[in-house]
Amino acid sequence: MTLANELKTYKQQSDETGILTIYLNTDFADGSQHGGEWKIRLKNGLKHLKEYIETDGTKEEEKAFKKLAEQANQHIYDHQKDLQKGFVFMASSDGDFHVEKILQVPVETAFHWETYPVLDQLEELQAEFPAVGILLVQKSDVVLIDAALGEIRDEKQFSWEVEHEDWKQYKGNASSDRTSSGSTQVDELQRRFEENRHRWYKQLAPVLDKEVKDRNLRGVYLVGSKESIEEVEEHLNTTVINKVTKNLISKPSHEILNTIYDEEIR
């Protein structure tokens, strides 16, 4: 389920006793995080929220918050080796609603005790880093990267096979798995490609459109030589968000995301 659909579900959640929402910045690239300051912020944030509930809340709220605070603290520490740039914890007093997310993008540390989950930061991230496709085009190799919230969720490669006159699909998420055109029978493949690329891209385009639709992506970024990406764009019915005229097909995934978003994701 995409974050957009998850947010619709989250908005339906409520609990009259209380729902604890925590956004925790765990970005070690942040200069303030080198000493593990997130642990101090977590401790202080829960302490201040506890004091607030003891002053303005009910005994039932105090009991519920104590249980959820202990649960949140334990779960975050359980995940500390896996933490990236942000962590989100949301849980209701009745136990019917519980969400934990390790994020590849930073959040601003915040603690909330309301009758509903506080979703403002997730909504901002959804707007800034929506589910999109990144199409890396290098002649007879095309790679589709499915990305959201600064994280690569899936990757699929399409390579034209001269012998079968068809595109072959490969699954993979490592740059070493991506092969450049002409790894075998270089001259023959390049010659055939130049002669037939219009037809070959036209044949692939409906497959790419279906991938984008099935994955509920907002659109695609086209990455590659100006000539290649314009040729692919001509046959696509998918929204093209932007075009990047660089050869990134052999680059590590995080470098591709950094280039697309024009900022440090990891």
Residue frames as qw, qx, qy, qz and C-alpha x, y, z in Angstrom:
[[0.000, 0.888, 0.460, 0.000, 0.00, 0.00, 0.00],
 [0.391, 0.497, -0.037, 0.774, 1.34, 3.44, -0.92],
 [0.211, -0.179, -0.481, 0.832, 1.75, 6.14, 1.73],
 [0.302, -0.109, -0.186, -0.929, -1.11, 8.09, 0.14],
 [0.666, -0.286, -0.576, -0.379, -3.47, 5.17, 0.75],
 [0.533, -0.206, -0.660, 0.487, -2.02, 4.56, 4.20],
 [0.026, 0.015, -0.247, 0.968, -2.72, 8.18, 5.15],
 [0.524, -0.250, -0.361, -0.730, -6.37, 7.73, 4.17],
 [0.713, -0.295, -0.635, 0.024, -6.56, 4.80, 6.58],
 [0.408, -0.085, -0.498, 0.760, -4.73, 6.67, 9.35],
 [0.167, -0.199, 0.001, -0.966, -7.16, 9.60, 9.10],
 [0.655, -0.343, -0.468, -0.483, -10.02, 7.27, 10.01],
 [0.614, -0.155, -0.669, 0.388, -8.39, 6.31, 13.32],
 [0.246, -0.640, 0.155, -0.711, -9.49, 7.79, 16.63],
 [0.594, -0.259, -0.701, 0.299, -9.37, 6.94, 20.32],
 [0.300, -0.853, -0.176, -0.390, -11.12, 9.05, 22.98],
 [0.750, -0.599, -0.018, 0.280, -8.51, 8.10, 25.59],
 [0.081, -0.863, 0.354, 0.352, -5.56, 9.03, 23.43],
 [0.892, 0.384, 0.059, 0.230, -3.23, 8.23, 20.53],
 [0.473, -0.697, 0.293, 0.453, 0.52, 8.69, 20.93],
 [0.709, 0.673, 0.057, 0.201, 2.35, 10.04, 17.86],
 [0.520, -0.674, 0.286, 0.439, 6.13, 10.34, 17.81],
 [0.672, 0.710, -0.090, 0.191, 8.33, 11.77, 15.06],
 [0.657, -0.646, 0.244, 0.301, 11.99, 11.19, 15.88],
 [0.467, 0.815, -0.341, -0.015, 14.93, 12.59, 13.93],
 [0.852, -0.359, 0.336, 0.179, 17.60, 9.86, 13.85],
 [0.670, 0.717, -0.061, 0.179, 19.68, 11.30, 11.00],
 [0.759, -0.437, 0.087, 0.475, 23.34, 10.69, 11.79],
 [0.495, 0.420, 0.219, 0.728, 24.30, 13.09, 8.99],
 [0.227, -0.892, -0.151, -0.360, 22.75, 15.79, 11.19],
 [0.338, 0.512, -0.525, 0.590, 25.57, 17.29, 13.24],
 [0.457, -0.464, 0.374, -0.661, 23.49, 17.12, 16.41],
 [0.943, -0.095, -0.064, -0.312, 23.07, 13.35, 16.15],
 [0.551, 0.491, -0.647, 0.190, 26.68, 12.18, 16.42],
 [0.052, -0.296, 0.778, -0.551, 26.37, 11.59, 20.15],
 [0.230, -0.332, -0.913, -0.061, 23.09, 9.74, 19.87],
 [0.139, 0.005, 0.278, -0.950, 21.10, 12.82, 20.82],
 [0.544, -0.214, -0.518, -0.625, 17.92, 11.16, 19.56],
 [0.541, -0.275, -0.763, 0.221, 17.96, 9.09, 22.77],
 [0.151, -0.214, -0.422, 0.868, 17.98, 12.25, 24.88],
 [0.321, -0.009, -0.217, -0.922, 15.26, 13.83, 22.75],
 [0.566, -0.243, -0.726, -0.306, 13.15, 10.70, 23.06],
 [0.428, -0.304, -0.695, 0.492, 13.53, 10.62, 26.84],
 [0.025, -0.205, -0.236, 0.950, 12.81, 14.34, 27.27],
 [0.365, -0.088, -0.440, -0.816, 9.91, 14.34, 24.81],
 [0.558, -0.338, -0.745, -0.139, 8.12, 11.49, 26.56],
 [0.344, -0.290, -0.575, 0.684, 8.84, 13.10, 29.96],
 [0.112, 0.098, 0.026, -0.989, 7.31, 16.45, 28.93],
 [0.495, -0.189, -0.568, -0.629, 4.26, 14.73, 27.44],
 [0.510, -0.317, -0.770, 0.215, 3.83, 12.72, 30.65],
 [0.168, -0.249, -0.408, 0.862, 3.92, 15.94, 32.72],
 [0.289, -0.029, -0.265, -0.919, 1.36, 17.54, 30.42],
 [0.568, -0.268, -0.689, -0.361, -1.05, 14.59, 30.78],
 [0.434, -0.302, -0.693, 0.490, -0.57, 14.48, 34.56],
 [0.017, -0.192, -0.216, 0.957, -1.58, 18.16, 34.69],
 [0.436, 0.205, -0.119, -0.868, -4.44, 18.28, 32.19],
 [0.510, 0.052, -0.767, -0.386, -5.40, 14.66, 31.54],
 [0.817, -0.359, 0.017, -0.451, -7.40, 11.96, 33.31],
 [0.567, -0.450, 0.685, -0.080, -6.17, 8.98, 35.32],
 [0.862, 0.314, 0.399, -0.013, -7.21, 6.76, 32.40],
 [0.532, 0.825, -0.163, 0.100, -5.07, 8.83, 30.05],
 [0.208, -0.769, 0.594, -0.112, -2.10, 8.67, 32.43],
 [0.750, -0.168, 0.637, -0.053, -2.34, 4.88, 32.58],
 [0.798, 0.540, 0.262, 0.044, -2.73, 4.52, 28.82],
 [0.319, 0.895, -0.299, 0.088, 0.12, 6.92, 28.07],
 [0.442, -0.631, 0.636, -0.050, 2.48, 5.15, 30.47],
 [0.822, 0.080, 0.563, 0.036, 1.86, 1.86, 28.67],
 [0.677, 0.709, 0.151, 0.125, 2.30, 3.33, 25.18],
 [0.034, 0.920, -0.387, 0.060, 5.38, 5.36, 26.16],
 [0.588, -0.449, 0.672, 0.035, 7.08, 2.24, 27.49],
 [0.804, 0.344, 0.479, 0.081, 6.11, 0.37, 24.35],
 [0.469, 0.878, -0.042, 0.083, 7.40, 3.14, 22.05],
 [0.205, -0.826, 0.524, -0.013, 10.68, 3.44, 23.96],
 [0.708, -0.220, 0.668, 0.060, 11.27, -0.31, 23.81],
 [0.761, 0.514, 0.385, 0.091, 10.43, -0.64, 20.13],
 [0.309, 0.930, -0.195, 0.045, 12.63, 2.28, 19.08],
 [0.320, -0.688, 0.651, 0.010, 15.59, 0.86, 20.98],
 [0.803, 0.059, 0.592, 0.033, 14.90, -2.55, 19.48],
 [0.676, 0.666, 0.262, 0.173, 15.27, -0.96, 16.03],
 [0.174, -0.912, 0.182, 0.323, 18.23, 1.31, 16.79],
 [0.502, -0.300, 0.639, 0.499, 20.66, -0.68, 14.61],
 [0.401, 0.444, 0.698, 0.393, 18.28, -0.29, 11.66],
 [0.054, 0.859, 0.289, -0.419, 17.49, 3.40, 12.11],
 [0.541, 0.435, 0.316, 0.647, 18.05, 5.65, 9.10],
 [0.152, 0.307, -0.009, 0.939, 17.03, 9.32, 9.04],
 [0.427, -0.256, 0.156, -0.853, 13.69, 9.27, 10.80],
 [0.158, -0.175, -0.964, 0.120, 11.37, 7.10, 12.89],
 [0.462, -0.255, -0.095, -0.844, 7.59, 7.39, 13.26],
 [0.139, -0.164, -0.940, 0.265, 5.55, 5.71, 15.99],
 [0.467, -0.189, -0.049, -0.863, 1.76, 5.93, 16.27],
 [0.311, -0.167, -0.933, 0.067, -0.42, 3.84, 18.56],
 [0.477, -0.504, -0.187, -0.695, -3.86, 4.06, 20.16],
 [0.344, -0.386, 0.640, -0.568, -4.75, 3.34, 23.76],
 [0.858, 0.024, 0.266, -0.439, -7.18, 0.58, 22.81],
 [0.511, -0.310, 0.760, 0.254, -4.51, -1.27, 20.82],
 [0.691, 0.543, 0.472, -0.069, -6.48, -1.21, 17.56],
 [0.489, 0.860, -0.056, 0.133, -4.08, 1.16, 15.80],
 [0.637, -0.599, 0.331, 0.354, -0.32, 0.72, 15.69],
 [0.688, 0.701, -0.012, 0.187, 2.18, 2.00, 13.10],
 [0.532, -0.657, 0.307, 0.438, 5.97, 2.10, 13.08],
 [0.696, 0.698, 0.065, 0.155, 8.06, 3.45, 10.20],
 [0.574, -0.448, 0.269, 0.630, 11.80, 3.68, 9.63],
 [0.453, 0.870, 0.164, -0.104, 12.27, 6.51, 7.14],
 [0.725, 0.126, 0.187, 0.651, 15.06, 7.26, 4.67],
 [0.141, 0.643, 0.113, 0.744, 14.22, 10.96, 4.93],
 [0.233, -0.027, -0.583, 0.778, 14.54, 13.16, 8.04],
 [0.299, -0.744, -0.520, -0.293, 11.68, 14.39, 10.20],
 [0.046, -0.564, 0.335, -0.753, 11.47, 17.03, 12.90],
 [0.295, -0.135, -0.867, 0.379, 11.35, 15.50, 16.38],
 [0.415, -0.273, 0.023, -0.868, 7.87, 15.98, 17.84],
 [0.099, -0.158, -0.947, 0.262, 5.59, 14.27, 20.38],
 [0.429, -0.198, -0.185, -0.862, 1.77, 14.36, 20.35],
 [0.041, 0.224, 0.924, -0.307, -1.02, 13.05, 22.57],
 [0.413, 0.105, -0.120, -0.897, -4.37, 13.53, 20.85],
 [0.710, 0.170, 0.566, -0.382, -7.55, 11.58, 20.11],
 [0.796, 0.599, 0.066, -0.057, -6.28, 11.14, 16.54],
 [0.776, -0.100, 0.209, 0.587, -2.88, 10.42, 14.91],
 [0.039, 0.876, -0.100, -0.470, -0.99, 13.60, 14.00],
 [0.802, 0.291, 0.433, 0.289, -0.12, 13.21, 10.33],
 [0.192, 0.949, -0.049, -0.245, 1.23, 16.62, 9.31],
 [0.196, -0.673, 0.631, 0.334, 4.83, 15.52, 8.75],
 [0.531, 0.091, 0.817, 0.204, 3.88, 12.35, 6.89],
 [0.462, 0.781, 0.414, -0.073, 1.62, 14.41, 4.63],
 [0.060, 0.907, -0.293, -0.297, 4.48, 16.84, 3.96],
 [0.363, -0.402, 0.786, 0.297, 6.81, 13.94, 3.11],
 [0.574, 0.410, 0.707, 0.055, 4.18, 12.42, 0.85],
 [0.363, 0.908, 0.139, -0.155, 3.99, 15.70, -1.05],
 [0.051, -0.840, 0.486, 0.236, 7.78, 16.11, -1.22],
 [0.042, -0.376, 0.905, 0.191, 8.69, 12.47, -1.95],
 [0.804, 0.163, 0.176, -0.544, 5.65, 10.83, -3.60],
 [0.745, 0.001, 0.649, 0.156, 5.70, 7.39, -5.20],
 [0.431, 0.764, -0.245, -0.412, 7.36, 7.91, -8.57],
 [0.931, 0.160, 0.234, 0.229, 9.12, 5.93, -11.26],
 [0.093, -0.785, 0.448, 0.418, 12.64, 6.59, -12.45],
 [0.896, 0.398, 0.194, 0.041, 13.33, 5.29, -15.95],
 [0.315, -0.657, 0.526, 0.439, 17.02, 4.86, -16.72],
 [0.808, 0.559, 0.160, -0.094, 17.48, 4.55, -20.48],
 [0.190, -0.655, 0.609, 0.405, 20.68, 3.41, -22.13],
 [0.325, 0.300, -0.730, -0.521, 20.00, 2.21, -25.66],
 [0.653, -0.100, -0.662, -0.354, 18.71, -1.39, -25.41],
 [0.409, -0.244, -0.757, 0.448, 18.62, -1.39, -21.60],
 [0.299, -0.567, -0.089, -0.762, 15.85, 0.32, -19.64],
 [0.340, -0.150, -0.793, 0.483, 15.61, 0.20, -15.84],
 [0.389, -0.660, -0.282, -0.577, 12.45, 1.13, -13.90],
 [0.283, 0.006, -0.682, 0.675, 13.04, 2.20, -10.30],
 [0.418, -0.693, -0.482, -0.335, 9.99, 2.47, -8.02],
 [0.381, 0.061, -0.467, 0.796, 10.79, 5.04, -5.30],
 [0.357, -0.774, -0.326, -0.410, 8.93, 6.80, -2.49],
 [0.561, -0.826, 0.046, -0.032, 9.98, 8.74, 0.61],
 [0.044, 0.822, -0.568, -0.003, 13.57, 8.74, -0.61],
 [0.538, -0.280, 0.793, -0.049, 13.66, 4.95, -0.67],
 [0.420, 0.267, -0.700, -0.512, 13.84, 2.50, -3.56],
 [0.737, -0.067, 0.448, -0.502, 10.98, 0.04, -3.16],
 [0.845, 0.202, 0.491, 0.063, 11.57, -2.05, -6.26],
 [0.069, 0.657, -0.501, -0.559, 13.61, -2.23, -9.42],
 [0.809, 0.308, 0.500, -0.006, 13.02, -3.93, -12.75],
 [0.107, -0.541, 0.536, 0.639, 15.26, -4.09, -15.80],
 [0.777, 0.528, 0.296, -0.170, 14.20, -4.52, -19.42],
 [0.229, -0.541, 0.619, 0.521, 16.84, -5.61, -21.94],
 [0.736, 0.504, -0.130, -0.433, 16.29, -6.17, -25.64],
 [0.625, -0.240, 0.720, 0.184, 17.30, -9.63, -26.80],
 [0.304, 0.491, -0.510, -0.637, 18.22, -9.75, -30.46],
 [0.017, 0.076, -0.982, -0.171, 17.80, -13.53, -30.70],
 [0.086, 0.464, 0.861, -0.191, 14.19, -13.45, -29.51],
 [0.008, 0.397, 0.355, 0.846, 13.28, -10.02, -30.90],
 [0.493, -0.712, -0.429, -0.256, 11.71, -9.10, -27.58],
 [0.117, -0.679, 0.419, -0.591, 12.29, -7.32, -24.26],
 [0.697, -0.188, -0.667, 0.183, 13.34, -9.56, -21.40],
 [0.397, -0.794, 0.058, -0.456, 12.55, -8.56, -17.82],
 [0.606, 0.073, -0.627, 0.484, 14.91, -8.92, -14.87],
 [0.506, -0.830, -0.186, -0.145, 14.33, -8.20, -11.19],
 [0.706, 0.008, -0.280, 0.650, 17.03, -6.58, -9.12],
 [0.217, -0.961, -0.162, -0.053, 17.96, -3.69, -6.86],
 [0.590, -0.580, 0.245, 0.506, 21.74, -3.43, -7.13],
 [0.311, 0.821, -0.268, -0.396, 23.70, -1.37, -9.66],
 [0.195, -0.428, 0.846, 0.250, 25.95, -4.37, -10.30],
 [0.523, 0.308, 0.792, -0.069, 22.89, -6.23, -11.61],
 [0.463, 0.804, 0.144, -0.344, 22.30, -3.61, -14.28],
 [0.660, -0.034, 0.503, 0.557, 24.05, -4.45, -17.50],
 [0.161, 0.655, -0.160, -0.720, 24.88, -1.85, -20.11],
 [0.798, 0.550, 0.086, -0.233, 24.00, -2.34, -23.75],
 [0.599, 0.681, -0.419, 0.025, 26.48, -4.27, -25.79],
 [0.547, -0.586, 0.586, -0.118, 27.94, -6.47, -23.06],
 [0.590, -0.039, 0.764, 0.259, 27.91, -9.26, -25.64],
 [0.454, 0.474, 0.612, 0.442, 27.86, -9.06, -29.41],
 [0.133, -0.601, -0.168, 0.770, 28.49, -5.34, -29.10],
 [0.004, 0.240, -0.457, -0.856, 28.71, -4.30, -32.73],
 [0.132, -0.302, -0.849, -0.414, 25.74, -6.35, -33.88],
 [0.174, -0.650, -0.675, 0.303, 23.49, -5.20, -31.07],
 [0.093, -0.563, -0.058, 0.819, 24.40, -1.54, -31.53],
 [0.044, 0.072, -0.618, -0.781, 23.81, -1.75, -35.27],
 [0.185, -0.450, -0.843, -0.231, 20.43, -3.43, -34.82],
 [0.176, -0.623, -0.518, 0.559, 19.53, -0.96, -32.11],
 [0.025, -0.398, 0.161, 0.903, 20.19, 2.09, -34.29],
 [0.148, -0.077, -0.736, -0.656, 18.10, 0.56, -37.06],
 [0.406, -0.424, -0.762, -0.273, 15.13, -0.44, -34.91],
 [0.177, -0.111, -0.612, 0.763, 15.09, 1.64, -31.73],
 [0.392, -0.062, -0.049, -0.917, 11.91, 3.54, -32.63],
 [0.731, -0.128, -0.530, -0.411, 10.02, 0.27, -33.01],
 [0.560, -0.069, -0.739, 0.368, 11.65, -1.31, -29.97],
 [0.012, -0.021, -0.456, 0.890, 10.81, 1.61, -27.65],
 [0.545, -0.086, -0.207, -0.808, 7.29, 1.74, -29.04],
 [0.716, -0.117, -0.674, -0.142, 6.91, -1.95, -28.16],
 [0.435, -0.090, -0.676, 0.588, 8.18, -1.39, -24.61],
 [0.129, -0.260, 0.118, -0.950, 6.15, 1.75, -23.83],
 [0.679, -0.373, -0.298, -0.558, 2.81, 0.00, -23.04],
 [0.768, -0.186, -0.549, 0.270, 4.63, -2.33, -20.64],
 [0.312, 0.068, -0.370, 0.872, 6.13, 0.67, -18.83],
 [0.365, -0.331, -0.102, -0.864, 2.77, 2.48, -18.75],
 [0.779, -0.343, -0.460, -0.253, 1.17, -0.58, -17.15],
 [0.625, -0.089, -0.527, 0.568, 3.94, -0.81, -14.53],
 [0.042, 0.182, -0.209, 0.960, 3.37, 2.84, -13.59],
 [0.570, -0.327, -0.235, -0.716, -0.40, 2.39, -13.38],
 [0.806, -0.253, -0.535, -0.017, -0.25, -0.88, -11.41],
 [0.561, -0.096, -0.462, 0.680, 2.20, 0.64, -8.94],
 [0.158, -0.902, -0.401, 0.006, 0.08, 3.80, -8.57],
 [0.534, -0.199, 0.029, 0.821, 3.05, 6.05, -9.34],
 [0.111, 0.801, 0.218, -0.546, 2.53, 9.78, -9.74],
 [0.567, 0.801, -0.147, -0.120, 4.68, 9.86, -12.88],
 [0.909, -0.029, 0.091, 0.405, 8.21, 9.14, -14.07],
 [0.108, -0.850, 0.355, 0.375, 11.58, 10.81, -14.34],
 [0.884, 0.447, 0.029, 0.134, 13.41, 10.00, -17.59],
 [0.392, -0.779, 0.422, 0.248, 17.17, 9.63, -17.24],
 [0.792, 0.107, 0.467, 0.378, 19.65, 9.08, -20.07],
 [0.295, -0.058, 0.382, 0.874, 20.92, 10.68, -23.25],
 [0.322, 0.380, 0.102, -0.861, 18.72, 13.44, -24.66],
 [0.430, 0.210, -0.643, -0.597, 18.05, 11.43, -27.82],
 [0.276, -0.094, -0.956, 0.038, 17.11, 8.22, -25.98],
 [0.048, 0.363, 0.703, -0.610, 14.77, 9.73, -23.40],
 [0.373, 0.358, -0.076, -0.853, 12.98, 11.84, -25.99],
 [0.410, 0.108, -0.793, -0.438, 12.43, 8.71, -28.06],
 [0.195, -0.243, -0.913, 0.263, 10.96, 6.87, -25.07],
 [0.148, 0.358, 0.403, -0.829, 8.85, 9.86, -24.03],
 [0.341, 0.172, -0.453, -0.805, 7.27, 9.98, -27.49],
 [0.501, -0.106, -0.800, -0.312, 5.61, 6.60, -26.91],
 [0.187, -0.191, -0.799, 0.538, 4.65, 6.91, -23.22],
 [0.296, -0.657, -0.464, -0.515, 1.16, 7.77, -22.00],
 [0.612, -0.535, -0.426, 0.398, 2.55, 8.30, -18.51],
 [0.081, -0.995, -0.002, -0.066, 3.17, 11.74, -16.97],
 [0.725, 0.225, -0.216, 0.614, 6.83, 12.72, -17.32],
 [0.419, -0.842, -0.221, 0.256, 7.77, 14.74, -14.22],
 [0.054, -0.895, 0.349, 0.271, 11.22, 15.73, -15.38],
 [0.899, 0.389, -0.091, 0.179, 14.09, 14.69, -17.66],
 [0.459, -0.768, 0.389, 0.219, 17.72, 14.28, -16.57],
 [0.758, 0.613, -0.224, -0.001, 20.23, 14.04, -19.41],
 [0.168, -0.665, 0.716, -0.128, 22.83, 11.93, -17.61],
 [0.752, 0.116, -0.638, -0.117, 23.92, 8.30, -17.88],
 [0.386, -0.509, 0.553, -0.535, 23.21, 6.91, -14.41],
 [0.893, -0.020, -0.295, -0.341, 22.31, 3.33, -15.24],
 [0.772, 0.097, -0.544, 0.314, 25.42, 1.88, -13.58],
 [0.014, -0.501, 0.419, -0.757, 25.37, 4.21, -10.56],
 [0.155, -0.190, -0.869, 0.430, 24.41, 3.09, -7.02],
 [0.133, -0.679, -0.692, -0.208, 20.75, 3.60, -6.15],
 [0.298, -0.761, -0.322, 0.477, 21.36, 6.37, -3.59],
 [0.257, -0.293, 0.302, 0.870, 23.36, 8.39, -6.14],
 [0.013, 0.391, 0.701, 0.596, 20.47, 8.12, -8.59],
 [0.252, -0.776, -0.575, 0.056, 18.01, 9.37, -5.95],
 [0.355, -0.592, -0.071, 0.720, 20.35, 12.20, -4.96],
 [0.175, -0.030, 0.485, 0.856, 20.53, 13.33, -8.58],
 [0.112, -0.547, -0.720, -0.412, 16.76, 13.08, -9.10],
 [0.346, -0.821, -0.444, 0.101, 15.85, 14.93, -5.91],
 [0.344, 0.699, -0.131, 0.613, 18.91, 17.21, -6.18],
 [0.375, -0.710, 0.366, -0.470, 19.72, 16.77, -2.50],
 [0.151, 0.295, -0.916, 0.227, 21.17, 14.27, -0.06],
 [0.779, -0.285, -0.290, -0.477, 18.64, 11.52, 0.66],
 [0.921, -0.327, -0.164, 0.134, 21.06, 9.24, 2.51]]
